[in-house]
Amino acid sequence: MNLSPHMQKIFIDEINFVIKSMKNTNMPGDKLYFLSAVYGMAQRIINLEYDPELNFIQQVVQLVYNMVNARLAALSARQEVGISIPDHLFERLEEALQEMADTIVRGEQSYPALQKMVNLAYTTTGNGYYLYLKGIIPV
């Protein structure tokens, strides 16, 4: 990622705050709320220093948020009985966020961590949850 050291520090500090905040709550809605800060900060930085990888991060994390948010909304409305959220989903998302932050600091591609996040979010969909139950998608 080609960001100035100052902007990279701002982004990494935000991710670290998000991870800490997610770990400090047991409420799925709160965890998701904090996750939204990652793509929010990415968007703000993009407006100042555009970077294709940062744009990709912003898009993927927002997609992950939207997918998990849709499941939480369906659960609260009791629209789809039988489809839940996999155990430890948020813990694995926290780990993937940490992995992403670490790769950015090392100057490596964030793609593997983003792929993990998307696969985790996919387990909150009907088909993804089915594959999770079958043991095909680990969480």
C-alpha positions as CSV (number, residue, x, y, z in Angstrom):
1,M,0.0,0.0,0.0
2,N,1.3,3.4,-0.9
3,L,0.3,5.7,1.9
4,S,2.3,8.3,3.7
5,P,3.6,7.1,7.0
6,H,1.2,9.6,8.7
7,M,-1.9,8.2,7.0
8,Q,-0.8,4.6,7.5
9,K,-0.4,5.3,11.2
10,I,-3.8,6.8,11.4
11,F,-5.3,3.8,9.6
12,I,-3.5,1.2,11.7
13,D,-4.3,3.1,14.9
14,E,-8.0,3.0,13.9
15,I,-7.9,-0.7,13.2
16,N,-6.2,-1.4,16.6
17,F,-8.9,0.7,18.3
18,V,-11.6,-1.3,16.5
19,I,-10.1,-4.6,17.5
20,K,-9.8,-3.6,21.1
21,S,-13.3,-2.3,21.2
22,M,-14.7,-5.4,19.5
23,K,-13.0,-7.6,22.1
24,N,-14.4,-5.5,24.9
25,T,-18.1,-6.2,24.1
26,N,-20.1,-9.4,23.8
27,M,-22.9,-7.8,21.8
28,P,-22.9,-8.7,18.1
29,G,-24.5,-5.4,17.2
30,D,-21.8,-3.5,19.0
31,K,-19.0,-5.5,17.5
32,L,-20.4,-4.8,14.0
33,Y,-20.7,-1.1,14.9
34,F,-17.0,-0.9,15.7
35,L,-16.2,-2.9,12.5
36,S,-17.8,-0.1,10.5
37,A,-15.1,2.3,11.6
38,V,-12.5,0.4,9.5
39,Y,-14.2,1.1,6.2
40,G,-15.2,4.6,7.4
41,M,-11.6,5.5,8.1
42,A,-10.4,3.9,4.9
43,Q,-12.9,6.1,3.0
44,R,-11.7,9.3,4.7
45,I,-8.1,8.5,3.9
46,I,-9.0,7.6,0.3
47,N,-10.3,11.1,-0.1
48,L,-6.9,12.5,1.0
49,E,-4.5,9.9,-0.4
50,Y,-6.0,7.5,-3.0
51,D,-4.5,4.0,-3.0
52,P,-6.0,1.1,-5.0
53,E,-5.4,-1.4,-2.2
54,L,-7.0,0.9,0.4
55,N,-10.0,1.2,-1.9
56,F,-10.2,-2.6,-2.0
57,I,-10.0,-2.8,1.8
58,Q,-12.7,-0.2,2.1
59,Q,-15.0,-2.1,-0.3
60,V,-14.4,-5.5,1.2
61,V,-14.8,-4.5,4.8
62,Q,-18.0,-2.6,3.9
63,L,-19.3,-5.7,2.1
64,V,-18.4,-7.9,5.2
65,Y,-20.3,-5.4,7.4
66,N,-23.4,-5.5,5.1
67,M,-23.5,-9.3,5.0
68,V,-23.2,-9.7,8.7
69,N,-25.6,-6.8,9.4
70,A,-28.2,-8.5,7.1
71,R,-28.0,-11.7,9.2
72,L,-28.3,-9.8,12.5
73,A,-31.3,-7.9,11.1
74,A,-33.0,-11.1,10.0
75,L,-32.3,-12.7,13.3
76,S,-33.8,-9.8,15.2
77,A,-36.9,-9.9,13.0
78,R,-37.0,-13.7,13.2
79,Q,-37.3,-13.9,9.5
80,E,-35.1,-17.0,8.8
81,V,-35.3,-19.7,11.4
82,G,-32.4,-22.1,11.4
83,I,-29.8,-19.8,10.1
84,S,-27.7,-18.3,12.8
85,I,-24.3,-16.8,13.2
86,P,-21.4,-19.3,13.5
87,D,-19.8,-19.6,16.9
88,H,-16.6,-17.4,17.2
89,L,-17.4,-15.5,14.0
90,F,-16.5,-12.1,15.5
91,E,-13.4,-13.5,17.2
92,R,-12.2,-14.7,13.7
93,L,-13.1,-11.3,12.2
94,E,-11.0,-9.7,14.9
95,E,-8.1,-12.0,14.1
96,A,-8.4,-11.2,10.4
97,L,-8.4,-7.5,11.1
98,Q,-5.2,-7.9,13.2
99,E,-3.7,-9.9,10.3
100,M,-4.6,-7.2,7.9
101,A,-3.1,-4.5,10.1
102,D,0.1,-6.5,10.5
103,T,0.5,-7.1,6.8
104,I,0.0,-3.4,6.1
105,V,2.7,-2.5,8.6
106,R,5.1,-5.0,7.0
107,G,4.3,-3.6,3.5
108,E,2.7,-6.9,2.4
109,Q,-0.6,-7.4,0.5
110,S,-3.7,-7.4,2.6
111,Y,-5.6,-9.7,0.2
112,P,-5.3,-13.0,2.3
113,A,-6.8,-11.3,5.4
114,L,-9.6,-9.7,3.3
115,Q,-10.3,-13.1,1.8
116,K,-10.7,-14.6,5.3
117,M,-13.1,-11.8,6.2
118,V,-15.3,-12.4,3.1
119,N,-15.4,-16.1,3.8
120,L,-16.3,-15.5,7.4
121,A,-19.1,-13.1,6.3
122,Y,-20.3,-15.6,3.8
123,T,-21.1,-18.0,6.6
124,T,-23.9,-15.6,7.7
125,T,-25.8,-16.3,4.4
126,G,-28.0,-19.3,3.9
127,N,-25.7,-21.2,1.7
128,G,-22.6,-20.1,3.6
129,Y,-24.1,-21.2,6.9
130,Y,-25.0,-24.6,5.4
131,L,-21.4,-25.0,4.2
132,Y,-20.2,-24.0,7.7
133,L,-22.5,-26.7,9.3
134,K,-21.1,-29.2,6.9
135,G,-17.5,-28.3,8.0
136,I,-16.6,-27.0,4.5
137,I,-16.0,-23.4,5.6
138,P,-14.2,-23.3,9.0
139,V,-14.8,-20.5,11.4
